Structures are given as structure tokens and as C-alpha cells.
Amino acid sequence: MTAQPQEFPASIPPAPEKTLRAIRAALVTPQDREAFDAGLRAVLDEVRVSLDLSVLNAFVHRWWISACDSAKNPEGRRQMHTRAEQIIAGEPSRQGRPWREVLAERGIEL
């Protein structure tokens, strides 16, 4: 018996490479790109002073997760930023279903 490569649905885009360039290119919203650029400048300044690359590694990992989210669901990412801007502006929050209700419907008890 031999192992066969697993087939993935064509509708799921591949995850971006875990490089700064690929991560930034995968970010679909201007808000994400601006936050990425500002964060990268701050992290590189910190690395120059501390000579500790672990902060850069953590930064890359955190933004890689956001880039994967952007690649998987770009419209959801845009909607998230739109909703965040509405909340910051003080617009009334629409009420959804309570988490306990959603979880109970899925058979998950807290």
C-alpha cells in the first residue's frame, strides 16, 4: 500500500508562503497592508536594538495567519474591517444570536 497525495478542493486557495513579501502581497485590505507596514517598521527597529529575531518570527507568524485568512475569504476580511470601523464610529451594534445558542445548536456545551 502506498500513500497517495491528498486531493484538496480547487476552491480553496493555497496558503501564501511564509515570507514578508508573500504575506504582504496576500493582504487584501488597505487597513491590513498599512498595519503590516507600520508593524514591520516597529519590529525591525526592535530587532536592531535587541538583536533578537524571535520578535520578527512572531510578527511573520501572526501576519501569515492574517494573510491566510485574506486568501481564503477576502470578502469576509473586508467585511470585518467595515464592521470594525462602524463600531469605532459608535454606530449601533446589530444583535446576533447568543454564542450559547449557536453552540447548543451544534451540540457543544459550555
LORO-124207 format. One record per residue (C-alpha): x, y, z; residue in one letter; residue number from 1. Coordinates in steps of 0.1 Angstrom, whole numbers, padded with zeros to 4 digits, always signed. Last residue first. Example, Ala and Ser with C-alpha at 12.3 -4.5 7.8 and 13.67 -1.06 7.14 Angstrom:
2
((+0137 -0011 +0071) S 2)
((+0123 -0045 +0078) A 1)
//
This chain:
110
((-0201 +0250 +0279) L 110)
((-0220 +0225 +0258) E 109)
((-0214 +0219 +0221) I 108)
((-0242 +0201 +0202) G 107)
((-0241 +0224 +0172) R 106)
((-0274 +0241 +0182) E 105)
((-0260 +0244 +0217) A 104)
((-0230 +0263 +0203) L 103)
((-0252 +0287 +0184) V 102)
((-0275 +0293 +0215) E 101)
((-0245 +0297 +0239) R 100)
((-0230 +0322 +0215) W 99)
((-0261 +0344 +0217) P 98)
((-0278 +0352 +0183) R 97)
((-0269 +0384 +0167) G 96)
((-0276 +0419 +0178) Q 95)
((-0267 +0448 +0155) R 94)
((-0243 +0472 +0171) S 93)
((-0252 +0508 +0170) P 92)
((-0227 +0530 +0152) E 91)
((-0201 +0544 +0175) G 90)
((-0175 +0553 +0148) A 89)
((-0152 +0526 +0163) I 88)
((-0181 +0501 +0158) I 87)
((-0186 +0511 +0122) Q 86)
((-0149 +0509 +0115) E 85)
((-0148 +0474 +0130) A 84)
((-0177 +0464 +0108) R 83)
((-0160 +0476 +0076) T 82)
((-0128 +0459 +0087) H 81)
((-0146 +0426 +0092) M 80)
((-0165 +0430 +0059) Q 79)
((-0132 +0434 +0040) R 78)
((-0118 +0402 +0056) R 77)
((-0150 +0383 +0048) G 76)
((-0147 +0394 +0012) E 75)
((-0111 +0382 +0010) P 74)
((-0120 +0347 +0024) N 73)
((-0093 +0321 +0020) K 72)
((-0065 +0344 +0008) A 71)
((-0073 +0371 +0034) S 70)
((-0075 +0344 +0061) D 69)
((-0041 +0330 +0050) C 68)
((-0027 +0365 +0050) A 67)
((-0040 +0371 +0086) S 66)
((-0023 +0338 +0097) I 65)
((+0009 +0349 +0079) W 64)
((+0007 +0382 +0098) W 63)
((+0009 +0365 +0132) R 62)
((+0037 +0341 +0120) H 61)
((+0058 +0369 +0105) V 60)
((+0054 +0391 +0136) F 59)
((+0064 +0361 +0159) A 58)
((+0095 +0354 +0138) N 57)
((+0104 +0391 +0139) L 56)
((+0101 +0392 +0177) V 55)
((+0122 +0360 +0179) S 54)
((+0149 +0377 +0159) L 53)
((+0166 +0392 +0190) D 52)
((+0194 +0417 +0182) L 51)
((+0177 +0439 +0209) S 50)
((+0182 +0473 +0193) V 49)
((+0181 +0463 +0156) R 48)
((+0154 +0438 +0163) V 47)
((+0132 +0464 +0179) E 46)
((+0136 +0488 +0149) D 45)
((+0127 +0459 +0126) L 44)
((+0096 +0452 +0147) V 43)
((+0085 +0488 +0146) A 42)
((+0090 +0491 +0108) R 41)
((+0072 +0457 +0103) L 40)
((+0043 +0469 +0124) G 39)
((+0038 +0500 +0104) A 38)
((+0039 +0481 +0071) D 37)
((+0016 +0453 +0083) F 36)
((-0009 +0479 +0098) A 35)
((-0010 +0497 +0064) E 34)
((-0014 +0465 +0045) R 33)
((-0041 +0453 +0067) D 32)
((-0061 +0486 +0065) Q 31)
((-0056 +0487 +0028) P 30)
((-0074 +0454 +0025) T 29)
((-0065 +0423 +0005) V 28)
((-0033 +0411 +0023) L 27)
((-0018 +0384 +0001) A 26)
((+0010 +0406 -0013) A 25)
((+0021 +0415 +0023) R 24)
((+0024 +0378 +0032) I 23)
((+0043 +0369 +0001) A 22)
((+0068 +0397 +0006) R 21)
((+0073 +0390 +0043) L 20)
((+0078 +0353 +0037) T 19)
((+0057 +0324 +0050) K 18)
((+0044 +0315 +0015) E 17)
((+0008 +0322 +0009) P 16)
((-0017 +0295 +0017) A 15)
((-0032 +0278 -0014) P 14)
((-0066 +0289 -0025) P 13)
((-0096 +0267 -0015) I 12)
((-0120 +0263 -0045) S 11)
((-0098 +0237 -0061) A 10)
((-0108 +0212 -0034) P 9)
((-0078 +0194 -0020) F 8)
((-0067 +0160 -0031) E 7)
((-0044 +0142 -0007) Q 6)
((-0013 +0127 -0022) P 5)
((-0013 +0089 -0022) Q 4)
((+0005 +0068 +0003) A 3)
((+0014 +0034 -0009) T 2)
((+0000 +0000 +0000) M 1)
//
